[in-house]
């Protein structure tokens, strides 16, 4: 860094971390690439951050996560003399002994002081980095003797959080919102004597900048202030800025009539946008809408199945159980797919021990499907007793199909093992 970032890096960082505009972010990224080609070590560090996932850059920017390449770029940045690269490498586990030996700094402290100087001259991203140094405990690398003074993490946090808070607030004034999650944790800890009105001020200000914070503010209004209408307004605002979680949340509001009159067609529009963006809950909801047919959405099993698959396979998780339940029914009955008892039973196994976490009528449908699989040996070995048990459990939940299956077993003389 040699005291400060180059002008191309300053501009690129501003575009990538404050614009929340995909085209502007890409323009900033190209500026970083050009600077890196000219040997700018700081540019390498920021390129690395772009490929380290949503904890480091807005997910809406569309950067592919590549941890291995990002680690190499971060280490190279530190070795070429980027103080920012050194601090970031330490934070993400890339400041290895070999990098420490090769970097042109006498110590981590020297790199820290270079970033601190830039922060104190008003660079918002450096202010955010200094806040991180204190928040995450990296300051103990700067001043290792301090570690002897703190008997617990709590004691360290009482010392460090007020300082981290100060630098995060400075970074917020420069429109860098990346430290907001840590700032919220500081506020919740009670270690910074924060004024609720002060906290609210920054929350509202950053909600106008970042779609992620905007969505978070909507959740805050919903859960803590019980302001459903206010929450929906922020969800919609964040959705228009491209936040997928907010788009899903807005869909839920219209679906359930929270803060607005219930409108399942409007809910589906939000769900569909969020589903395309990769939100697992929205993917499941779109599948559910097509499976049952809600509002103006016509029942279409062939459209439902791919969305259930997407929700089931989504790396963010959370909807495997719900998706497996519906996929089991679709494959066993050949709804929208070629009938396949083996695949159906593989999904039934996912939900077999979690029936109580399902709801009417899918719980009864799954129990009936298990009864079919076991009673007739479809996708698994035949087990008459388990067939009877599952049919009876489904019948108790009101499944007419299960009642018919029980009657069919009796008519065919298929007796229980203990009879």
ZAMARPA-876394 format. One record per residue (C-alpha): x, y, z. Coordinates in steps of 0.5 Angstrom, whole numbers, plus 500, padded with zeros to 3 digits. Each point is the difference from the previous one (the first is absolute). Example, Ala and Ser with C-alpha at 12.3 -4.5 7.8 and 13.67 -1.06 7.14 Angstrom:
525491516
502507498
! end
This chain:
500500500
506505501
496504505
493501496
497496494
501502493
494504497
497494495
500496507
496505504
495501494
499493499
499498507
495506500
496497495
501493502
498501507
495506500
497500494
496493500
499501493
502494496
503504494
503505504
503494504
503497494
503506498
503501506
503492499
503502494
503506503
503495505
503495494
503506497
504502506
502493502
503499493
504507501
502497507
496503505
500495506
494503503
496499494
502492501
497500507
493503498
500495494
500495505
495503504
495500494
501492499
499498508
493500500
494504503
504501507
505505496
496503494
492501498
498493498
495504494
507502497
500493497
507498501
502493500
503497507
507498499
503499507
507496497
501506495
498505505
505498505
506500495
498507498
499502507
507497502
503503494
497507502
504499507
506498497
500506495
500505505
492501501
499502508
492499498
502493497
504498507
494502504
495496496
505494499
500500508
492500500
499495495
505495502
505501495
506504504
504494500
507499503
503501493
496506498
502503507
507499498
500502493
496506501
503507500
498502507
504499506
494498504
492499499
500507504
504504495
495498495
494501505
503507501
500502493
493498499
498504506
504506498
495500493
494499505
502506504
500504494
493498498
500494495
494496502
502493498
506501504
496502506
496494499
506495500
502504507
494498503
500493498
507500503
497502507
494496499
503493498
506500505
505501495
503506504
503495504
504499494
502507500
501500508
501493502
502502507
493503501
498492500
503499507
495506503
494497498
497494503
494498496
497502493
495504503
506505504
503501493
493501497
499506505
507503498
499499492
493501499
499507501
506502496
498495494
493504501
503506499
504498493
494496498
496507500
505504497
500495494
492500500
501508499
504498494
494495497
504494502
495495503
504494500
501501508
492500501
500493503
505501505
498506502
493497501
504495505
503505503
494504502
497494502
505498505
499506504
508502500
500506496
494504504
497501494
494505500
494496496
498507496
507500498
500492498
493502496
503506496
506496497
495494499
495504496
506504496
503493498
494497498
499506495
507498497
501492501
494496497
503494505
499505506
493503497
498493501
503499507
496506502
494497497
501494504
501505506
494504499
496493500
503496506
502506505
495505498
494496498
499505494
498496494
498505495
507504502
504493499
496498493
502507498
508499501
499493497
497503494
506505499
505495501
497496495
500505495
508501502
501492498
500497507
497493499
498499508
496506500
497498494
498494503
498503506
495505496
497494497
499497507
496506502
495500494
500492501
498501508
496507499
506503505
500508500
495499493
494497498
501493498
502499492
503493498
501502493
504506502
504495505
501496495
503505495
505502506
501492501
502499493
505506500
503497506
500493498
504502493
505503505
501494504
496501506
499493503
493502503
498504494
501494496
496495504
495505500
499500492
500493500
495500505
496505497
500495493
499494504
493502503
498506495
499506504
497507498
501501492
506494500
497494497
502493503
506498496
504494503
505500494
502507503
499499507
505494500
506504497
499505506
500495505
506497498
504507500
497501507
503493502
507501497
501507502
506501504
497505504
495495503
494500504
495497496
503493499
494497504
494504497
503498493
501493501
493499502
497503494
506497495
498493503
493501499
501502493
505494498
495495503
494502497
504502493
497508501
504504495
506495500
501493497
497495506
506497504
499496506
508500502
500508500
494501503
502495506
507504501
496506501
495497505
506497504
502508501
493501503
499494503
502502507
498507499
493499499
498505506
503506497
496499494
492503500
494498497
499497495
507499498
501496506
494495499
502500492
508498502
497494505
496498495
505499495
505497505
494495501
500499493
507499499
500495506
494496499
502498492
507501501
501505495
507503500
501496507
499493502
493499502
498500507
493499501
500503507
503506499
495501494
494499505
503505505
501505495
494500497
496500507
504506502
498503493
493498501
500503507
502507497
494500496
503497493
494497496
506497496
503496506
493497502
499498493
507496500
498497507
494497497
503498494
505496504
495497504
496498493
506497497
501496507
507503502
500499507
505504505
505496503
498500507
493497498
! end
